[in-house]
Amino acid sequence: MSDNKTLNLMELAPGMRVSLADGATAEVVENPQDGSWIICRYLSHPTMPQLVASGEHPIFATDIEGIVQ
């Protein structure tokens, strides 16, 4: 698993899945190519399952732990 020190956010494309620091898994919907944020849709969340059906969310670089294979 990559960490945010080695993961290049500029390479994340729509459809890729990422694991987050809070245990969630999200799918990239859009990458604004700023190196700090990606726009995702939650696929799972261990403590807030309501996020799965709540649309798109910006996620900051330090919250991303790695790419889900």
Stockholm file with secondary structure:
# STOCKHOLM 1.0

chainA/1-69         MSDNKTLNLMELAPGMRVSLADGATAEVVENPQDGSWIICRYLSHPTMPQLVASGEHPIFATDIEGIVQ
#=GR chainA/1-69 SS CCCTTTCCGGGCCTTCEEEETTSCEEEEEECCSSSSEEEEEEEECSSCGGGGGSCEEEEEGGGEEEECC
#=GC SS_cons        CCCTTTCCGGGCCTTCEEEETTSCEEEEEECCSSSSEEEEEEEECSSCGGGGGSCEEEEEGGGEEEECC
//
